[in-house]
Amino acid sequence: MEEHKGLDHENVLRLLYVDDTTNKDFTYLVLELCAGTLTDFCGGKYKGPMLPPDELVLYQIANGLNYIHSRDLVHRDVKPDNILISISTPITMKLSDFGFIKKVGSQETFSQSGLKGTLNWMAPEMLEILNSATDETEELPRGTIESDTFSAGCVFFYFVSRGLHPFGSLVLVPSNIVQNNPMQFNSYKQTNGSIPFSNWKQQQIKLQTQHDANIVELNFNGNGTQLAAGCISGDVYVWNYPGCELLFQTKQHLELIKDIEWNPIRHDWLATFTFLVSRVCLYSSSSKSVTKIYNTSIDYMRYINCVKWISENQIALAPAACGGIEIWDVHEMQSNMSAKIVRKYEVNDRISHLHWIENTKYLASCASSIKIWSTDCEEPIYSSNSWQRSGIYYFTWCPNLKPREDIEAERKSPNNFIFAWK
């Protein structure tokens, strides 16, 4: 318990309070609340928030274990039941149950008075000790932190296979581990992802369109329930998913669709725009209403280059030539969408990218330099010193996956202001 008190890491379950005075026979621990375990998730019993991508889940488990080892400790009971899933966003994996935790020496080894852990997740050297032990008074060999590493590897396989132990059925696992006899599974060619693609079942669904639809843009909404397509003719289609029923089709543009931008909060709202026009079309797929907004700062030769939703009811647009960024309020009343401009930022340059940083509620624009804007200020709160004569062609913002604090604390954190450009 003392060792657990000293642990402070985002991938380790926090011990918040210890009470050993209320009842002399019991010690009460107050622990961080979580949504479930890795066992719950792989067994289909998990009802909490969506997990991060598989590779991030594995990284977080390894990150937490590495932190424990860096504190000269060995866990000794790494298993899916002891990997918890946070209930708060961003969702993180947390190692828990430190009843068997133990200090290790300078050689990363530790003395053993008896084997600790769960048989099906023990390292082979631990199981061999168990099988060979004949005298209870016999001194056991020293253990190493590598036993945790083996257990973590088994947990990794269990997670990516969604519930399979790498050494077969649970009854045979201990003997298979000792004999180095892993289960037989279909080999697969590894790709850029971390999922065994040979286990995927391919299904092709033909979506309803006009016979001459030449689609040039496709985009799912934020929760994956609707798919929008833009065509070279200017037509826009929206289907639901997985039903794949056509929700609506409309033609509001005369030219091919350049981009489709879904609202990240209102999953039934989307925006489209095209080349060489100063118009953005907004749609509600639930009410099938449409409205058009025009960038008031530009004429017909200064077309829109960037569109970005910055909140549930606000969208930012910027021209491809000088003219500034405009923020529009969007509302839907009685199945009709309406929009009005509420703020304008002056930018005497061609904007190539707009990025919204949710943690800080800041908007970043990229032209020949990078500027960061606050929605409650007309001047940029930051302008990069570097200046690119030819403009910034590529820009990416590094996401901050740490638990969010209040907005003022987020705006002071350097972790929210890491970006790269070319």
N, C-alpha and C positions, 0 to 999 in steps of 0.2 A: 504493500500500500504506500509506503514511504517513497518508493521509486516512482510509482504512478503520480504522486503529488507533484513531483518535479518535472513531469513531462508537459511540454507546451508546444504543440505542433498541429497544423491544420489537418493532418491525416492520422492523428491519434485522438481517441476519445478523451474528452476533458473530464477530470475529476473535480467537481465544483465544490463539494463540501463533505466533511467527514464528521459524524456524530457518534462518539463512543461513550457518552456519559448518560444518555437517556435510559439505556438498559444495559446492565453489566454483562448480560449474556449475548448481546448482539452489537454489531457495529453497523451503522447506517451510512451508506454512500449515496451522495447525490451526483448523478452523472448527466452528461449532455444528452438531450432527447434526440433520438434518431427515428427514421421512418421504417427501418427493417434491416435485414441481413442479406448477405450475398446468397445464402441458402434460400431465403424467401424469394429473391429475384429469380434465381435459376429454377426454382420449383413452381413458378407461376403464382405465388401467393403474395407477391409484393404489390401494394396499392399506392405507393408514394409517387413523388415527382419523377420525371423521366431522367434516366442516368446519362452521364456524359458519354462520348464515344468510347468504344472498348479500349482503345489504346490509352486514353486518359485515365480510365478506371485502373488499368494495370499499372500505369505510372504512379498513380496516387498510392496504391497499396505498397509498391516498392519504395516510394518516397517515405512513407510512414515507417516502414521497417528499417530503412537506412538510418532514419533519425534515431530510432531506438538503439540500433547498434552503435551509432556515433556517441551515444551516452554511456557506452560500455555496459550495455544490458543485452540480454537474450530473452526473447519472448517465451519460447518453448511450447506454444499452443496455437500456432498460426493455422487457421482453418476457416472455411466459409462462414461458419456460425459466428466467428469472432471478427468478421469484416462487416462493419455497420455502414449504413447509408444515411447521410445527413438529411434532416427534414427541412433545412433552410437552404435557399439558393445562394450562390451556385452549389449544386449537388457535389459532395465530396465523399470519398471513401475514408473510413476511420477504423484503425486497428483498436480492438478492445480486449477486455478480460485479461488483466495482468496478475492473476492469481499465482501464476508459475514463473513470473519474471524473476531474473537473477542477474547479479553482477558478474562480469567476466574480468579476467586478469589481463595483464599486458600482452599476453600471447593470444588473446581473444578466445580463451578457454575458461571453463568453470567446473568446479567440483560437483559431484552428484551423490546425494545420499539415497536417491531412488529415482526411477524414471518418471518424468512428468510429461503430460500431453495427452493427445488422442491417437490411438493406435493407427487409424486409417490415414493419418496425416503426418506420421513420424518418419524421420529420415532412416535409411536402412541401417546405419551404424547404431542407432538407438534400438531398433528392433532386434538386431543381432545380439546386443547386450542382454535384452530381455530373454531371448531364446537360449543363450549360453549360461545364464546365471544359475548356479547350483547352490551357493552358500549365501544366505542373507547377510552374513557378516563380512563377506568379501568386498573389498573396496572397489568401487566402480571406476572405470577409466574416465578421464576428464572429457566433458562435452565441448563442442565448439559452436560458434554462431552459424556455421554452415548448415546446421540442422534446420535453422529457420529458413534458410535459402531454399532448401529442398522442399519444405512444406509450402513455401510461397509459390514455387514452380507448379506444384500440384494444384494449388488454388487457381493459378492463372489458367491452366488447362480446363479446370472445372468451369470457370467463368466463360471462356470463349466457346466452349462446347455446350454451354447452357445446361450443365448438370451432370456431366460424365466425369468419373474419376479416371485419371490416366492409367491406373493399374487395375481396371476392371471392376467387377461386381464387389460390393462392400464386404461380403463374406471372405473373398479371396485376396483382398487388397494387401493385408500385412505380409502374407507369404509371397505374393507377387513382387512386392517392393524389395524384400530380402533377396529374391532370386533374380531381380532386375528383369522382370517379365511384364512389360507394359501391355495394355490391351491392343488388339489389332484394330486399326482404324484406317479409313480411306486416306491415302496420301493426296496432297494437293499442291499445286504450284503456287508458291507465295506471290502475292502481288503487292501493290502499294498499301493495301488495307491490312487489317489484322484478323479478318474473319475467314474461316475455311470456305471458300466459294464453291467447292464441290458439294457442299451441303445445301446450297441454294437451289430452289426449284424455279426454273424460268417459266414465266407465264406471259404471253403476249396478248394484249387487249387492244382492239381496234376502236379508236374514239370516233364519235360521230362528227363529221365535218362536211362541208360542201365538197363535191368531187374535185374541184380545182383549187382547193386550199393549199397554198404554198407557205408552210409555217417557217418562220425565221427566228422565233423567240418562244421559249418555254420556261415556265417558272411555277413551282409549287408555293402555296401560301405557308405561313409560319408553322402551322400545326399539321400540315400534310393532308388536309381534308379537301382541298380544291387545287385544280391545275388550270393555269391560264396559258393560252397560246396567242401569239401575234403573228399575223400573216403579211406577206409581201403586198397584198392588196389593201392593207389597213384594217382588215377584219380582226376582231378579238373574240375568242371562244373561251368559255369557262365551264369545266366539268367538275362534278364532285368526285371524291375518291374515298373508298375503293369502288363505289357503285358505278363510276364512269358515265353518269347520266349528264347530258348537256344541260347546264343551268341556264345559260343564255348565250346568244351570239349577237354582236352589234358591229356596225361599221361607222366609226366616228372619225377615222383618219382616211386621207386620200393616198398616203404613201405607206411604205413598209414600216412596221413597228420597230423602233430602236431598242426599247427596254420596257419591261414590266416590273413594277415596284409594288409589292404587297405591303399593306399596313402590318407592322409586327404585332400589334395588339388587337385591332379589329380585323380578324382573319377573313372577313367577307368584303373588305375594301381593297381596291387596287388602283394603281395609276399607270397610264401608258403615255408614251410620247414618241414622236417620229423625227426623222431628219428634216432639216430645212423648214421647220414651222415653229411658231412661238406659242404653241398650244399644248396643254396637258389635259388628258381626259381622265376623270375620276369615276369609278364605278362602285356600286354596291351589288354584289352578286346575290344577296338575299332578297332585296327589293327590286332588282334589275333597273335601278335608277342610274342616270348618267348626268354628269355636268362637265363643262369645259372651263378651264381657267387659262388666262392669257398673261404672260409675263409683261407687266405694264411698262417696264423700262426698255423694251426692245422693239424694234420695228421688224418688218417681214424679213429683212436680211440677217437679223441677229437671232438665230434660232436657239432653242433650249438644248443644253448639253447634259445637264445633271438634274435628277429628281431624287429626293430622299425624304421619307417619312421621319419626323423627329419626335412624334408623340401620337397618341390615339387620334387627335383631332388637328394635327398640324403637319404641313408638308413644306419642304424647302425646294425651290427651283433656281437654277442658275443658267445664264446664257452661255453660248460658246464664244461670244465676244464680250467686250466690256459692257457693263450694265448693272452689275450688282446681284446680290442674292435676295430673293423675296421669300418671306414666310407667310403662308396662307392658312387661315382657319377653315376647317372643313366640317360641315354638319349635315346630318340627315334628319329631315322633319317630314312626317307624313309621306314616307316613301320617296321623298325628293332630296337630292343632294344639293348643297349650296356651299360656296366658298367665297371668302373675302380676304384681301391682303391686310396683314396686321403689322408687318415690320419689313424694313428694307435695309440691307447692309451694302454700303458703297464699296465696290471692288473694281478698280480700273485695270482689269486684266482678264484674260480668258481663263475661266475656271474649268479644270479637267476632272476634278473629283470633289464629291461632298461626302463627309463621314460624320455620323452621329455617335457620340460617346455617351451611352446611357448612364454609366456610373456617375458622371459629372454633369450631365445635361448640357454638354458643350457640342458645338458644331464646328467641324474642321473643313476648311476649303483649301484646295490646292490649285495654284496657278504657276507663276514663276517663283512663288514662295508659298509657305504654309501659314495660314492664319487660323486662329481659334477664336470662336465667337460665343458669347453668352447671350441667351435669349432676352436678358434684361438689360442689355447694353448695346448701343449702336456702334461702338468702336471695337475693333478686335482686342481681346485681352492678351493676345500673344501673336507675334509675327516672327517667323524664323529669320535669322540673320543671313542664311545662305540664299542666294538668288540664282535661279537657273534660267538663262536667257532663252533657251528653247522650251522651257516649261517642264513641269513634273508629269511624267508619263505613267509612273507606277507608284502607288501609295498603299500602305497597309498599316493598320493600327493593332498593336499587341494587346489582346484582351487580358484584363486583370481578373483572375479566377478566385481571388481571395474573397472571403465573406464581406459583403458590403456594409459600410458604416453610414452615418448620416452624410448628406451631400456636401456639407462644408469640409468634413474630414476627407471625403473622397477627392475634393478639389485640391487639397493640400498634399495628397499622396503622390509621390513621383511614379509609383507603379501604374498610374492611370495615364501617363504621358510618355509612353514608349512607342515610337513609330519609325517606319523606314520608308524611304522614297528613292526614286531614281529619275 
